[in-house]
Amino acid sequence: MQPYWLTRPGPEPDAATRAEFDALLTSALAAGPGTAIDYRLAAPRWQFLCHVADRGQVVLHGSSDPDIARFEPRQSNDIAEFGNRTAVYAAADGLWAMFFAILDRPGHRMSLTNSCFRVLGRDGSASEPYYYFAVNNEVLDQDQFSPGTVYLLPADRFEREPAYVERDRRVLTAQAACLEPVEPLAKLAVEAADFPMRLRGYDLDAQLARIEADPGGFPWLDAAEI
């Protein structure tokens, strides 16, 4: 893999921590739709979100809005067909959802370049997740982040983006979509300090020119940046 792809920080949570995650998820889901999770565990919040997403019972949606009671399908703007529909979008991964939650997008000129995927083996097994997170330089320079919320949504209402082949590898992204309105099962407050991953920055005008010249050239890096 290219060096710009990131993986989850280690070590993985132990069995006792995973049991705590499971108990907290069960309690939150039993409390009723839209419950705000009272998170008091020692493990970081991103680990909890990754664990519950990996279980497959929920998918996650990150937002700067803490009070969403019902998600309505919206037309997205994406170069991929799956992600360019009128739908509610969510992530089958905790870190990817948290990235969207901590960005204060409503009030700023903001551009995102990001990805989350696993590589599938011939037997159907999946690799660890790989990530890429980048925003335009103005965001990094001005620290335009804010407290956010990660919503837990019912996974059985969503379809996953089909696996595709890239460079002789079968790739499965963490993107999921629902074409109908959906209500959250629970939600968890997060902050920028909860996010453990590296964010790259880029010149917005230069990035837009690169994308227009080569729409399939993700993540549009110069050789020196790789």
C-alpha positions, 0 to 999 in steps of 0.5 A: 500500500502507498505510504499515504494510507493510514491504519487504525492506531494500536493496540486493539481493545482487549476482550474486557473493553470490547465487552464494555462496548457491547454492553454500552451499545445494548443499553443505548439501543434499548433506551429508545430512538435518538438516545444520547449515549452517556460515554464514561468508558476509559477507552477512546470514543473512536474505538467504541465507534469502530467496534460497533460499526465493525459488528455490523448492527449499525452504520454511522453518520457524522454531523456538526448538527447535534439535534437531527431526529430524522435524516432525509435523503439528499442529493450528493455530489460525488464522482462515483455513481453509488455516492452521487444519488439522493440518499442518506449516507453513512459509514460502516466505520467509526473513524470515517464517520467521526471525521465528518462530525468534527468539521465545521462545514456549514460556515466555511469554504471547505473541501474534503478529500477522504476515503475508507476501504478494505482490501478483499482476499480471494476467500472473501476475507477483508483486510484492516481498514485503510484511510485517507483524510485531507482538507483545504489548508484554510481549515488546518490553518484556522482550526475550523473544527467544532464539537460534533455528533456521530449518529448510530443508524440501523444497518439493515436499512442501508445498502453497502457500496459494491466491491470493485476492482482497482489495480488487481485488488478487490476493494470494499469501501465503508460507504452505505446509503439509504434511499428513504428517510431514516431515524437514528437509534442513538448518538454520541457527542465527539470533539476534534480531540477525539480524532486520532488520525493525521489530516493532510492539507492542500491548496483548494484551487490547485486541488480542484484543478487536479480533480478536473484534469484527472477525476480518477487520480485520487488522492491527487498528490504530487510525487513529493507529497507521497 
